[in-house]
Amino acid sequence: MPTVLRVGAFRVLILFPPREHSPPHVHVVNADGVAVIYLAGHGRPQRTDRIEGMKSPDVRKAERIVRENAAWLLEKWGAIHGNQD
């Protein structure tokens, strides 16, 4: 699970195939847990799919980090997975 972005106490990860699946999403991790956030693009809004252990204020921070870096993260997803969807 490579870390593609670090912001403060948060790490943003993109898993490698074949363990990973579409649509494009990231795993945002901090000391308390993880949030899986689907990336906006191709007519899809950003949405948080799963939260494990992460506190609500941190989930909101994770969502903001992903939103602010969405275009770059979508590019990284494409570079790792060979597509953006």
N, CA, C and O atoms as a Maestro MAE file, in Angstrom:
{
 s_m_m2io_version
 :::
 2.0.0
}

f_m_ct {
 s_m_title
 :::
 protein
 m_atom[340] {
  # First column is atom index #
  i_m_mmod_type
  r_m_x_coord
  r_m_y_coord
  r_m_z_coord
  i_m_residue_number
  s_m_chain_name
  s_m_pdb_residue_name
  s_m_pdb_atom_name
  i_m_atomic_number
  :::
  1 25 0.842 -1.168 0.000 1 A "MET " " N  " 7
  2 3 0.000 0.000 0.000 1 A "MET " " CA " 6
  3 2 0.895 1.240 0.000 1 A "MET " " C  " 6
  4 15 1.359 1.659 1.060 1 A "MET " " O  " 8
  5 25 1.140 1.826 -1.154 2 A "PRO " " N  " 7
  6 3 2.025 2.978 -1.159 2 A "PRO " " CA " 6
  7 2 1.330 4.247 -0.669 2 A "PRO " " C  " 6
  8 15 0.179 4.523 -1.008 2 A "PRO " " O  " 8
  9 25 2.062 5.000 0.131 3 A "THR " " N  " 7
  10 3 1.595 6.314 0.540 3 A "THR " " CA " 6
  11 2 1.882 7.264 -0.615 3 A "THR " " C  " 6
  12 15 3.031 7.412 -1.030 3 A "THR " " O  " 8
  13 25 0.834 7.912 -1.139 4 A "VAL " " N  " 7
  14 3 1.017 8.838 -2.252 4 A "VAL " " CA " 6
  15 2 0.981 10.295 -1.796 4 A "VAL " " C  " 6
  16 15 1.376 11.191 -2.541 4 A "VAL " " O  " 8
  17 25 0.502 10.532 -0.559 5 A "LEU " " N  " 7
  18 3 0.400 11.900 -0.055 5 A "LEU " " CA " 6
  19 2 0.396 11.865 1.465 5 A "LEU " " C  " 6
  20 15 -0.227 10.997 2.076 5 A "LEU " " O  " 8
  21 25 1.098 12.817 2.070 6 A "ARG " " N  " 7
  22 3 1.074 13.002 3.529 6 A "ARG " " CA " 6
  23 2 0.663 14.441 3.813 6 A "ARG " " C  " 6
  24 15 1.200 15.385 3.233 6 A "ARG " " O  " 8
  25 25 -0.300 14.586 4.717 7 A "VAL " " N  " 7
  26 3 -0.728 15.909 5.160 7 A "VAL " " CA " 6
  27 2 -0.892 15.819 6.668 7 A "VAL " " C  " 6
  28 15 -1.826 15.185 7.157 7 A "VAL " " O  " 8
  29 25 0.013 16.452 7.406 8 A "GLY " " N  " 7
  30 3 -0.034 16.368 8.861 8 A "GLY " " CA " 6
  31 2 0.013 14.922 9.318 8 A "GLY " " C  " 6
  32 15 0.910 14.170 8.939 8 A "GLY " " O  " 8
  33 25 -0.959 14.537 10.134 9 A "ALA " " N  " 7
  34 3 -1.018 13.175 10.675 9 A "ALA " " CA " 6
  35 2 -1.714 12.188 9.731 9 A "ALA " " C  " 6
  36 15 -1.935 11.035 10.102 9 A "ALA " " O  " 8
  37 25 -2.057 12.624 8.526 10 A "PHE " " N  " 7
  38 3 -2.798 11.777 7.588 10 A "PHE " " CA " 6
  39 2 -1.890 11.274 6.472 10 A "PHE " " C  " 6
  40 15 -1.052 12.006 5.946 10 A "PHE " " O  " 8
  41 25 -2.082 9.999 6.125 11 A "ARG " " N  " 7
  42 3 -1.433 9.402 4.962 11 A "ARG " " CA " 6
  43 2 -2.527 8.989 3.993 11 A "ARG " " C  " 6
  44 15 -3.538 8.417 4.402 11 A "ARG " " O  " 8
  45 25 -2.332 9.275 2.713 12 A "VAL " " N  " 7
  46 3 -3.287 8.884 1.676 12 A "VAL " " CA " 6
  47 2 -2.636 7.770 0.870 12 A "VAL " " C  " 6
  48 15 -1.540 7.934 0.334 12 A "VAL " " O  " 8
  49 25 -3.327 6.629 0.792 13 A "LEU " " N  " 7
  50 3 -2.789 5.429 0.162 13 A "LEU " " CA " 6
  51 2 -3.637 5.017 -1.037 13 A "LEU " " C  " 6
  52 15 -4.853 5.213 -1.054 13 A "LEU " " O  " 8
  53 25 -2.973 4.442 -2.036 14 A "ILE " " N  " 7
  54 3 -3.659 3.798 -3.159 14 A "ILE " " CA " 6
  55 2 -3.092 2.384 -3.251 14 A "ILE " " C  " 6
  56 15 -1.883 2.204 -3.393 14 A "ILE " " O  " 8
  57 25 -3.948 1.407 -3.172 15 A "LEU " " N  " 7
  58 3 -3.527 0.007 -3.262 15 A "LEU " " CA " 6
  59 2 -3.196 -0.365 -4.701 15 A "LEU " " C  " 6
  60 15 -3.713 0.240 -5.640 15 A "LEU " " O  " 8
  61 25 -2.338 -1.356 -4.869 16 A "PHE " " N  " 7
  62 3 -1.983 -1.864 -6.186 16 A "PHE " " CA " 6
  63 2 -2.965 -2.946 -6.629 16 A "PHE " " C  " 6
  64 15 -3.546 -3.644 -5.798 16 A "PHE " " O  " 8
  65 25 -3.147 -3.082 -7.957 17 A "PRO " " N  " 7
  66 3 -3.910 -4.221 -8.459 17 A "PRO " " CA " 6
  67 2 -3.125 -5.497 -8.147 17 A "PRO " " C  " 6
  68 15 -1.908 -5.405 -7.991 17 A "PRO " " O  " 8
  69 25 -3.714 -6.637 -8.049 18 A "PRO " " N  " 7
  70 3 -5.129 -6.930 -8.287 18 A "PRO " " CA " 6
  71 2 -5.998 -6.779 -7.041 18 A "PRO " " C  " 6
  72 15 -7.205 -7.016 -7.102 18 A "PRO " " O  " 8
  73 25 -5.408 -6.391 -5.916 19 A "ARG " " N  " 7
  74 3 -6.209 -6.246 -4.676 19 A "ARG " " CA " 6
  75 2 -7.180 -5.083 -4.752 19 A "ARG " " C  " 6
  76 15 -8.194 -5.073 -4.055 19 A "ARG " " O  " 8
  77 25 -6.884 -4.114 -5.583 20 A "GLU " " N  " 7
  78 3 -7.695 -2.908 -5.665 20 A "GLU " " CA " 6
  79 2 -8.753 -3.027 -6.750 20 A "GLU " " C  " 6
  80 15 -8.697 -3.920 -7.595 20 A "GLU " " O  " 8
  81 25 -9.696 -2.136 -6.716 21 A "HIS " " N  " 7
  82 3 -10.846 -2.196 -7.622 21 A "HIS " " CA " 6
  83 2 -11.290 -0.788 -7.979 21 A "HIS " " C  " 6
  84 15 -10.951 0.175 -7.292 21 A "HIS " " O  " 8
  85 25 -12.048 -0.680 -9.052 22 A "SER " " N  " 7
  86 3 -12.676 0.585 -9.442 22 A "SER " " CA " 6
  87 2 -13.968 0.728 -8.672 22 A "SER " " C  " 6
  88 15 -14.479 -0.263 -8.153 22 A "SER " " O  " 8
  89 25 -14.511 1.922 -8.581 23 A "PRO " " N  " 7
  90 3 -14.030 3.190 -9.111 23 A "PRO " " CA " 6
  91 2 -12.868 3.730 -8.286 23 A "PRO " " C  " 6
  92 15 -12.613 3.253 -7.180 23 A "PRO " " O  " 8
  93 25 -12.162 4.729 -8.825 24 A "PRO " " N  " 7
  94 3 -10.992 5.274 -8.140 24 A "PRO " " CA " 6
  95 2 -11.311 5.753 -6.718 24 A "PRO " " C  " 6
  96 15 -12.285 6.469 -6.484 24 A "PRO " " O  " 8
  97 25 -10.469 5.339 -5.797 25 A "HIS " " N  " 7
  98 3 -10.644 5.736 -4.403 25 A "HIS " " CA " 6
  99 2 -9.308 5.660 -3.683 25 A "HIS " " C  " 6
  100 15 -8.343 5.085 -4.187 25 A "HIS " " O  " 8
  101 25 -9.271 6.251 -2.496 26 A "VAL " " N  " 7
  102 3 -8.066 6.244 -1.678 26 A "VAL " " CA " 6
  103 2 -8.422 5.789 -0.269 26 A "VAL " " C  " 6
  104 15 -9.581 5.821 0.145 26 A "VAL " " O  " 8
  105 25 -7.401 5.369 0.445 27 A "HIS " " N  " 7
  106 3 -7.525 4.998 1.848 27 A "HIS " " CA " 6
  107 2 -6.774 6.073 2.625 27 A "HIS " " C  " 6
  108 15 -5.563 6.217 2.460 27 A "HIS " " O  " 8
  109 25 -7.466 6.824 3.462 28 A "VAL " " N  " 7
  110 3 -6.833 7.878 4.256 28 A "VAL " " CA " 6
  111 2 -6.690 7.340 5.675 28 A "VAL " " C  " 6
  112 15 -7.670 6.950 6.310 28 A "VAL " " O  " 8
  113 25 -5.457 7.327 6.154 29 A "VAL " " N  " 7
  114 3 -5.129 6.695 7.426 29 A "VAL " " CA " 6
  115 2 -4.554 7.733 8.389 29 A "VAL " " C  " 6
  116 15 -3.762 8.593 8.003 29 A "VAL " " O  " 8
  117 25 -4.973 7.630 9.653 30 A "ASN " " N  " 7
  118 3 -4.307 8.378 10.729 30 A "ASN " " CA " 6
  119 2 -4.112 7.405 11.885 30 A "ASN " " C  " 6
  120 15 -4.355 6.208 11.730 30 A "ASN " " O  " 8
  121 25 -3.678 7.898 13.037 31 A "ALA " " N  " 7
  122 3 -3.383 7.019 14.173 31 A "ALA " " CA " 6
  123 2 -4.603 6.269 14.685 31 A "ALA " " C  " 6
  124 15 -4.462 5.206 15.290 31 A "ALA " " O  " 8
  125 25 -5.802 6.804 14.455 32 A "ASP " " N  " 7
  126 3 -7.015 6.185 14.980 32 A "ASP " " CA " 6
  127 2 -7.688 5.201 14.041 32 A "ASP " " C  " 6
  128 15 -8.408 4.311 14.494 32 A "ASP " " O  " 8
  129 25 -7.466 5.345 12.737 33 A "GLY " " N  " 7
  130 3 -8.183 4.470 11.827 33 A "GLY " " CA " 6
  131 2 -8.012 4.843 10.373 33 A "GLY " " C  " 6
  132 15 -7.014 5.440 9.968 33 A "GLY " " O  " 8
  133 25 -9.034 4.467 9.589 34 A "VAL " " N  " 7
  134 3 -8.973 4.649 8.138 34 A "VAL " " CA " 6
  135 2 -10.341 5.062 7.614 34 A "VAL " " C  " 6
  136 15 -11.380 4.657 8.136 34 A "VAL " " O  " 8
  137 25 -10.312 5.881 6.565 35 A "ALA " " N  " 7
  138 3 -11.525 6.222 5.822 35 A "ALA " " CA " 6
  139 2 -11.253 5.933 4.351 35 A "ALA " " C  " 6
  140 15 -10.225 6.340 3.810 35 A "ALA " " O  " 8
  141 25 -12.178 5.230 3.711 36 A "VAL " " N  " 7
  142 3 -12.071 4.957 2.280 36 A "VAL " " CA " 6
  143 2 -12.942 5.990 1.574 36 A "VAL " " C  " 6
  144 15 -14.145 6.085 1.816 36 A "VAL " " O  " 8
  145 25 -12.304 6.758 0.696 37 A "ILE " " N  " 7
  146 3 -12.996 7.864 0.039 37 A "ILE " " CA " 6
  147 2 -12.892 7.700 -1.466 37 A "ILE " " C  " 6
  148 15 -11.795 7.626 -2.020 37 A "ILE " " O  " 8
  149 25 -14.054 7.643 -2.128 38 A "TYR " " N  " 7
  150 3 -14.114 7.558 -3.589 38 A "TYR " " CA " 6
  151 2 -13.869 8.938 -4.165 38 A "TYR " " C  " 6
  152 15 -14.404 9.933 -3.677 38 A "TYR " " O  " 8
  153 25 -13.045 8.989 -5.218 39 A "LEU " " N  " 7
  154 3 -12.668 10.254 -5.836 39 A "LEU " " CA " 6
  155 2 -13.755 10.752 -6.774 39 A "LEU " " C  " 6
  156 15 -14.400 9.973 -7.477 39 A "LEU " " O  " 8
  157 25 -13.944 12.067 -6.769 40 A "ALA " " N  " 7
  158 3 -14.874 12.689 -7.709 40 A "ALA " " CA " 6
  159 2 -14.272 12.605 -9.107 40 A "ALA " " C  " 6
  160 15 -13.056 12.679 -9.285 40 A "ALA " " O  " 8
  161 25 -15.145 12.451 -10.087 41 A "GLY " " N  " 7
  162 3 -14.685 12.434 -11.473 41 A "GLY " " CA " 6
  163 2 -15.626 11.650 -12.345 41 A "GLY " " C  " 6
  164 15 -16.348 10.773 -11.871 41 A "GLY " " O  " 8
  165 25 -15.617 11.970 -13.632 42 A "HIS " " N  " 7
  166 3 -16.469 11.274 -14.601 42 A "HIS " " CA " 6
  167 2 -17.931 11.296 -14.162 42 A "HIS " " C  " 6
  168 15 -18.641 10.298 -14.287 42 A "HIS " " O  " 8
  169 25 -18.371 12.438 -13.649 43 A "GLY " " N  " 7
  170 3 -19.765 12.588 -13.238 43 A "GLY " " CA " 6
  171 2 -20.091 12.041 -11.856 43 A "GLY " " C  " 6
  172 15 -21.245 12.091 -11.430 43 A "GLY " " O  " 8
  173 25 -19.094 11.522 -11.152 44 A "ARG " " N  " 7
  174 3 -19.319 10.987 -9.801 44 A "ARG " " CA " 6
  175 2 -18.900 12.009 -8.763 44 A "ARG " " C  " 6
  176 15 -17.854 12.641 -8.909 44 A "ARG " " O  " 8
  177 25 -19.697 12.184 -7.714 45 A "PRO " " N  " 7
  178 3 -19.262 13.054 -6.619 45 A "PRO " " CA " 6
  179 2 -18.294 12.304 -5.702 45 A "PRO " " C  " 6
  180 15 -18.274 11.073 -5.685 45 A "PRO " " O  " 8
  181 25 -17.502 13.047 -4.949 46 A "GLN " " N  " 7
  182 3 -16.680 12.422 -3.912 46 A "GLN " " CA " 6
  183 2 -17.615 11.868 -2.858 46 A "GLN " " C  " 6
  184 15 -18.618 12.496 -2.519 46 A "GLN " " O  " 8
  185 25 -17.289 10.683 -2.332 47 A "ARG " " N  " 7
  186 3 -18.088 10.144 -1.236 47 A "ARG " " CA " 6
  187 2 -17.225 9.256 -0.358 47 A "ARG " " C  " 6
  188 15 -16.299 8.595 -0.826 47 A "ARG " " O  " 8
  189 25 -17.550 9.259 0.912 48 A "THR " " N  " 7
  190 3 -16.845 8.411 1.869 48 A "THR " " CA " 6
  191 2 -17.595 7.100 1.959 48 A "THR " " C  " 6
  192 15 -18.794 7.073 2.240 48 A "THR " " O  " 8
  193 25 -16.884 6.018 1.719 49 A "ASP " " N  " 7
  194 3 -17.512 4.703 1.648 49 A "ASP " " CA " 6
  195 2 -17.462 3.946 2.972 49 A "ASP " " C  " 6
  196 15 -18.442 3.318 3.373 49 A "ASP " " O  " 8
  197 25 -16.327 4.007 3.641 50 A "ARG " " N  " 7
  198 3 -16.158 3.201 4.852 50 A "ARG " " CA " 6
  199 2 -15.267 3.948 5.834 50 A "ARG " " C  " 6
  200 15 -14.282 4.577 5.448 50 A "ARG " " O  " 8
  201 25 -15.626 3.868 7.092 51 A "ILE " " N  " 7
  202 3 -14.836 4.491 8.155 51 A "ILE " " CA " 6
  203 2 -14.588 3.426 9.216 51 A "ILE " " C  " 6
  204 15 -15.523 2.779 9.688 51 A "ILE " " O  " 8
  205 25 -13.337 3.251 9.583 52 A "GLU " " N  " 7
  206 3 -12.983 2.286 10.633 52 A "GLU " " CA " 6
  207 2 -12.124 2.983 11.673 52 A "GLU " " C  " 6
  208 15 -10.937 3.215 11.446 52 A "GLU " " O  " 8
  209 25 -12.717 3.320 12.815 53 A "GLY " " N  " 7
  210 3 -11.974 3.868 13.941 53 A "GLY " " CA " 6
  211 2 -11.689 5.354 13.900 53 A "GLY " " C  " 6
  212 15 -11.420 5.947 14.944 53 A "GLY " " O  " 8
  213 25 -11.736 5.975 12.743 54 A "MET " " N  " 7
  214 3 -11.411 7.396 12.636 54 A "MET " " CA " 6
  215 2 -12.536 8.243 13.223 54 A "MET " " C  " 6
  216 15 -13.713 7.999 12.957 54 A "MET " " O  " 8
  217 25 -12.163 9.234 14.019 55 A "LYS " " N  " 7
  218 3 -13.147 10.122 14.650 55 A "LYS " " CA " 6
  219 2 -13.761 11.075 13.626 55 A "LYS " " C  " 6
  220 15 -13.123 11.421 12.632 55 A "LYS " " O  " 8
  221 25 -15.001 11.495 13.872 56 A "SER " " N  " 7
  222 3 -15.745 12.349 12.927 56 A "SER " " CA " 6
  223 2 -14.984 13.599 12.496 56 A "SER " " C  " 6
  224 15 -14.956 13.892 11.301 56 A "SER " " O  " 8
  225 25 -14.361 14.359 13.414 57 A "PRO " " N  " 7
  226 3 -13.620 15.543 12.957 57 A "PRO " " CA " 6
  227 2 -12.476 15.176 12.007 57 A "PRO " " C  " 6
  228 15 -12.173 15.915 11.071 57 A "PRO " " O  " 8
  229 25 -11.849 14.032 12.262 58 A "ASP " " N  " 7
  230 3 -10.761 13.587 11.390 58 A "ASP " " CA " 6
  231 2 -11.287 13.101 10.043 58 A "ASP " " C  " 6
  232 15 -10.620 13.268 9.022 58 A "ASP " " O  " 8
  233 25 -12.461 12.510 10.030 59 A "VAL " " N  " 7
  234 3 -13.067 12.107 8.755 59 A "VAL " " CA " 6
  235 2 -13.294 13.350 7.901 59 A "VAL " " C  " 6
  236 15 -13.008 13.340 6.704 59 A "VAL " " O  " 8
  237 25 -13.802 14.410 8.500 60 A "ARG " " N  " 7
  238 3 -14.025 15.653 7.751 60 A "ARG " " CA " 6
  239 2 -12.703 16.216 7.223 60 A "ARG " " C  " 6
  240 15 -12.651 16.720 6.101 60 A "ARG " " O  " 8
  241 25 -11.630 16.132 8.026 61 A "LYS " " N  " 7
  242 3 -10.315 16.585 7.561 61 A "LYS " " CA " 6
  243 2 -9.832 15.717 6.402 61 A "LYS " " C  " 6
  244 15 -9.293 16.230 5.420 61 A "LYS " " O  " 8
  245 25 -10.023 14.411 6.516 62 A "ALA " " N  " 7
  246 3 -9.624 13.492 5.454 62 A "ALA " " CA " 6
  247 2 -10.382 13.805 4.161 62 A "ALA " " C  " 6
  248 15 -9.797 13.819 3.078 62 A "ALA " " O  " 8
  249 25 -11.675 14.054 4.284 63 A "GLU " " N  " 7
  250 3 -12.486 14.398 3.105 63 A "GLU " " CA " 6
  251 2 -11.992 15.693 2.472 63 A "GLU " " C  " 6
  252 15 -11.958 15.809 1.247 63 A "GLU " " O  " 8
  253 25 -11.612 16.660 3.290 64 A "ARG " " N  " 7
  254 3 -11.094 17.928 2.770 64 A "ARG " " CA " 6
  255 2 -9.760 17.719 2.055 64 A "ARG " " C  " 6
  256 15 -9.529 18.287 0.988 64 A "ARG " " O  " 8
  257 25 -8.889 16.907 2.640 65 A "ILE " " N  " 7
  258 3 -7.587 16.617 2.013 65 A "ILE " " CA " 6
  259 2 -7.809 16.000 0.640 65 A "ILE " " C  " 6
  260 15 -7.160 16.388 -0.331 65 A "ILE " " O  " 8
  261 25 -8.716 15.048 0.558 66 A "VAL " " N  " 7
  262 3 -8.986 14.384 -0.719 66 A "VAL " " CA " 6
  263 2 -9.596 15.375 -1.710 66 A "VAL " " C  " 6
  264 15 -9.195 15.411 -2.873 66 A "VAL " " O  " 8
  265 25 -10.548 16.168 -1.269 67 A "ARG " " N  " 7
  266 3 -11.195 17.153 -2.150 67 A "ARG " " CA " 6
  267 2 -10.160 18.138 -2.704 67 A "ARG " " C  " 6
  268 15 -10.170 18.443 -3.897 67 A "ARG " " O  " 8
  269 25 -9.273 18.633 -1.845 68 A "GLU " " N  " 7
  270 3 -8.275 19.622 -2.258 68 A "GLU " " CA " 6
  271 2 -7.216 19.041 -3.197 68 A "GLU " " C  " 6
  272 15 -6.553 19.784 -3.920 68 A "GLU " " O  " 8
  273 25 -7.058 17.732 -3.186 69 A "ASN " " N  " 7
  274 3 -6.031 17.074 -4.003 69 A "ASN " " CA " 6
  275 2 -6.628 16.108 -5.017 69 A "ASN " " C  " 6
  276 15 -5.921 15.253 -5.550 69 A "ASN " " O  " 8
  277 25 -7.920 16.235 -5.285 70 A "ALA " " N  " 7
  278 3 -8.657 15.251 -6.093 70 A "ALA " " CA " 6
  279 2 -8.061 15.048 -7.482 70 A "ALA " " C  " 6
  280 15 -7.878 13.907 -7.905 70 A "ALA " " O  " 8
  281 25 -7.755 16.120 -8.197 71 A "ALA " " N  " 7
  282 3 -7.240 15.971 -9.564 71 A "ALA " " CA " 6
  283 2 -5.914 15.219 -9.556 71 A "ALA " " C  " 6
  284 15 -5.700 14.319 -10.369 71 A "ALA " " O  " 8
  285 25 -5.034 15.586 -8.646 72 A "TRP " " N  " 7
  286 3 -3.734 14.921 -8.552 72 A "TRP " " CA " 6
  287 2 -3.895 13.451 -8.152 72 A "TRP " " C  " 6
  288 15 -3.226 12.580 -8.708 72 A "TRP " " O  " 8
  289 25 -4.785 13.174 -7.182 73 A "LEU " " N  " 7
  290 3 -5.009 11.789 -6.750 73 A "LEU " " CA " 6
  291 2 -5.599 10.948 -7.875 73 A "LEU " " C  " 6
  292 15 -5.262 9.772 -8.008 73 A "LEU " " O  " 8
  293 25 -6.470 11.533 -8.680 74 A "LEU " " N  " 7
  294 3 -7.037 10.809 -9.820 74 A "LEU " " CA " 6
  295 2 -5.942 10.485 -10.839 74 A "LEU " " C  " 6
  296 15 -5.946 9.408 -11.436 74 A "LEU " " O  " 8
  297 25 -5.018 11.406 -11.034 75 A "GLU " " N  " 7
  298 3 -3.874 11.140 -11.915 75 A "GLU " " CA " 6
  299 2 -3.025 9.995 -11.374 75 A "GLU " " C  " 6
  300 15 -2.607 9.115 -12.126 75 A "GLU " " O  " 8
  301 25 -2.769 10.011 -10.051 76 A "LYS " " N  " 7
  302 3 -1.980 8.941 -9.427 76 A "LYS " " CA " 6
  303 2 -2.681 7.599 -9.580 76 A "LYS " " C  " 6
  304 15 -2.043 6.590 -9.881 76 A "LYS " " O  " 8
  305 25 -4.012 7.590 -9.368 77 A "TRP " " N  " 7
  306 3 -4.789 6.352 -9.540 77 A "TRP " " CA " 6
  307 2 -4.570 5.819 -10.958 77 A "TRP " " C  " 6
  308 15 -4.298 4.633 -11.148 77 A "TRP " " O  " 8
  309 25 -4.693 6.705 -11.947 78 A "GLY " " N  " 7
  310 3 -4.512 6.299 -13.337 78 A "GLY " " CA " 6
  311 2 -3.123 5.768 -13.616 78 A "GLY " " C  " 6
  312 15 -2.961 4.799 -14.358 78 A "GLY " " O  " 8
  313 25 -2.105 6.405 -13.017 79 A "ALA " " N  " 7
  314 3 -0.730 5.940 -13.216 79 A "ALA " " CA " 6
  315 2 -0.511 4.550 -12.630 79 A "ALA " " C  " 6
  316 15 0.225 3.742 -13.197 79 A "ALA " " O  " 8
  317 25 -1.142 4.274 -11.506 80 A "ILE " " N  " 7
  318 3 -0.986 2.973 -10.841 80 A "ILE " " CA " 6
  319 2 -1.856 1.910 -11.496 80 A "ILE " " C  " 6
  320 15 -1.429 0.763 -11.634 80 A "ILE " " O  " 8
  321 25 -3.069 2.272 -11.900 81 A "HIS " " N  " 7
  322 3 -4.035 1.298 -12.392 81 A "HIS " " CA " 6
  323 2 -4.196 1.292 -13.910 81 A "HIS " " C  " 6
  324 15 -4.920 0.459 -14.454 81 A "HIS " " O  " 8
  325 25 -3.526 2.218 -14.593 82 A "GLY " " N  " 7
  326 3 -3.588 2.228 -16.048 82 A "GLY " " CA " 6
  327 2 -4.870 2.830 -16.606 82 A "GLY " " C  " 6
  328 15 -5.102 2.792 -17.814 82 A "GLY " " O  " 8
  329 25 -5.695 3.379 -15.738 83 A "ASN " " N  " 7
  330 3 -6.910 4.072 -16.180 83 A "ASN " " CA " 6
  331 2 -7.369 4.973 -15.052 83 A "ASN " " C  " 6
  332 15 -6.767 4.993 -13.978 83 A "ASN " " O  " 8
  333 25 -8.430 5.716 -15.296 84 A "GLN " " N  " 7
  334 3 -8.965 6.588 -14.255 84 A "GLN " " CA " 6
  335 2 -10.376 6.193 -13.870 84 A "GLN " " C  " 6
  336 15 -11.069 6.962 -13.204 84 A "GLN " " O  " 8
  337 25 -10.806 5.042 -14.266 85 A "ASP " " N  " 7
  338 3 -12.138 4.579 -13.884 85 A "ASP " " CA " 6
  339 2 -12.024 3.133 -13.625 85 A "ASP " " C  " 6
  340 15 -13.014 2.487 -13.282 85 A "ASP " " O  " 8
  :::
 }
 m_bond[339] {
  # First column is bond index #
  i_m_from
  i_m_to
  i_m_order
  :::
  1 1 2 1
  2 2 3 1
  3 3 4 2
  4 3 5 1
  5 5 6 1
  6 6 7 1
  7 7 8 2
  8 7 9 1
  9 9 10 1
  10 10 11 1
  11 11 12 2
  12 11 13 1
  13 13 14 1
  14 14 15 1
  15 15 16 2
  16 15 17 1
  17 17 18 1
  18 18 19 1
  19 19 20 2
  20 19 21 1
  21 21 22 1
  22 22 23 1
  23 23 24 2
  24 23 25 1
  25 25 26 1
  26 26 27 1
  27 27 28 2
  28 27 29 1
  29 29 30 1
  30 30 31 1
  31 31 32 2
  32 31 33 1
  33 33 34 1
  34 34 35 1
  35 35 36 2
  36 35 37 1
  37 37 38 1
  38 38 39 1
  39 39 40 2
  40 39 41 1
  41 41 42 1
  42 42 43 1
  43 43 44 2
  44 43 45 1
  45 45 46 1
  46 46 47 1
  47 47 48 2
  48 47 49 1
  49 49 50 1
  50 50 51 1
  51 51 52 2
  52 51 53 1
  53 53 54 1
  54 54 55 1
  55 55 56 2
  56 55 57 1
  57 57 58 1
  58 58 59 1
  59 59 60 2
  60 59 61 1
  61 61 62 1
  62 62 63 1
  63 63 64 2
  64 63 65 1
  65 65 66 1
  66 66 67 1
  67 67 68 2
  68 67 69 1
  69 69 70 1
  70 70 71 1
  71 71 72 2
  72 71 73 1
  73 73 74 1
  74 74 75 1
  75 75 76 2
  76 75 77 1
  77 77 78 1
  78 78 79 1
  79 79 80 2
  80 79 81 1
  81 81 82 1
  82 82 83 1
  83 83 84 2
  84 83 85 1
  85 85 86 1
  86 86 87 1
  87 87 88 2
  88 87 89 1
  89 89 90 1
  90 90 91 1
  91 91 92 2
  92 91 93 1
  93 93 94 1
  94 94 95 1
  95 95 96 2
  96 95 97 1
  97 97 98 1
  98 98 99 1
  99 99 100 2
  100 99 101 1
  101 101 102 1
  102 102 103 1
  103 103 104 2
  104 103 105 1
  105 105 106 1
  106 106 107 1
  107 107 108 2
  108 107 109 1
  109 109 110 1
  110 110 111 1
  111 111 112 2
  112 111 113 1
  113 113 114 1
  114 114 115 1
  115 115 116 2
  116 115 117 1
  117 117 118 1
  118 118 119 1
  119 119 120 2
  120 119 121 1
  121 121 122 1
  122 122 123 1
  123 123 124 2
  124 123 125 1
  125 125 126 1
  126 126 127 1
  127 127 128 2
  128 127 129 1
  129 129 130 1
  130 130 131 1
  131 131 132 2
  132 131 133 1
  133 133 134 1
  134 134 135 1
  135 135 136 2
  136 135 137 1
  137 137 138 1
  138 138 139 1
  139 139 140 2
  140 139 141 1
  141 141 142 1
  142 142 143 1
  143 143 144 2
  144 143 145 1
  145 145 146 1
  146 146 147 1
  147 147 148 2
  148 147 149 1
  149 149 150 1
  150 150 151 1
  151 151 152 2
  152 151 153 1
  153 153 154 1
  154 154 155 1
  155 155 156 2
  156 155 157 1
  157 157 158 1
  158 158 159 1
  159 159 160 2
  160 159 161 1
  161 161 162 1
  162 162 163 1
  163 163 164 2
  164 163 165 1
  165 165 166 1
  166 166 167 1
  167 167 168 2
  168 167 169 1
  169 169 170 1
  170 170 171 1
  171 171 172 2
  172 171 173 1
  173 173 174 1
  174 174 175 1
  175 175 176 2
  176 175 177 1
  177 177 178 1
  178 178 179 1
  179 179 180 2
  180 179 181 1
  181 181 182 1
  182 182 183 1
  183 183 184 2
  184 183 185 1
  185 185 186 1
  186 186 187 1
  187 187 188 2
  188 187 189 1
  189 189 190 1
  190 190 191 1
  191 191 192 2
  192 191 193 1
  193 193 194 1
  194 194 195 1
  195 195 196 2
  196 195 197 1
  197 197 198 1
  198 198 199 1
  199 199 200 2
  200 199 201 1
  201 201 202 1
  202 202 203 1
  203 203 204 2
  204 203 205 1
  205 205 206 1
  206 206 207 1
  207 207 208 2
  208 207 209 1
  209 209 210 1
  210 210 211 1
  211 211 212 2
  212 211 213 1
  213 213 214 1
  214 214 215 1
  215 215 216 2
  216 215 217 1
  217 217 218 1
  218 218 219 1
  219 219 220 2
  220 219 221 1
  221 221 222 1
  222 222 223 1
  223 223 224 2
  224 223 225 1
  225 225 226 1
  226 226 227 1
  227 227 228 2
  228 227 229 1
  229 229 230 1
  230 230 231 1
  231 231 232 2
  232 231 233 1
  233 233 234 1
  234 234 235 1
  235 235 236 2
  236 235 237 1
  237 237 238 1
  238 238 239 1
  239 239 240 2
  240 239 241 1
  241 241 242 1
  242 242 243 1
  243 243 244 2
  244 243 245 1
  245 245 246 1
  246 246 247 1
  247 247 248 2
  248 247 249 1
  249 249 250 1
  250 250 251 1
  251 251 252 2
  252 251 253 1
  253 253 254 1
  254 254 255 1
  255 255 256 2
  256 255 257 1
  257 257 258 1
  258 258 259 1
  259 259 260 2
  260 259 261 1
  261 261 262 1
  262 262 263 1
  263 263 264 2
  264 263 265 1
  265 265 266 1
  266 266 267 1
  267 267 268 2
  268 267 269 1
  269 269 270 1
  270 270 271 1
  271 271 272 2
  272 271 273 1
  273 273 274 1
  274 274 275 1
  275 275 276 2
  276 275 277 1
  277 277 278 1
  278 278 279 1
  279 279 280 2
  280 279 281 1
  281 281 282 1
  282 282 283 1
  283 283 284 2
  284 283 285 1
  285 285 286 1
  286 286 287 1
  287 287 288 2
  288 287 289 1
  289 289 290 1
  290 290 291 1
  291 291 292 2
  292 291 293 1
  293 293 294 1
  294 294 295 1
  295 295 296 2
  296 295 297 1
  297 297 298 1
  298 298 299 1
  299 299 300 2
  300 299 301 1
  301 301 302 1
  302 302 303 1
  303 303 304 2
  304 303 305 1
  305 305 306 1
  306 306 307 1
  307 307 308 2
  308 307 309 1
  309 309 310 1
  310 310 311 1
  311 311 312 2
  312 311 313 1
  313 313 314 1
  314 314 315 1
  315 315 316 2
  316 315 317 1
  317 317 318 1
  318 318 319 1
  319 319 320 2
  320 319 321 1
  321 321 322 1
  322 322 323 1
  323 323 324 2
  324 323 325 1
  325 325 326 1
  326 326 327 1
  327 327 328 2
  328 327 329 1
  329 329 330 1
  330 330 331 1
  331 331 332 2
  332 331 333 1
  333 333 334 1
  334 334 335 1
  335 335 336 2
  336 335 337 1
  337 337 338 1
  338 338 339 1
  339 339 340 2
  :::
 }
}
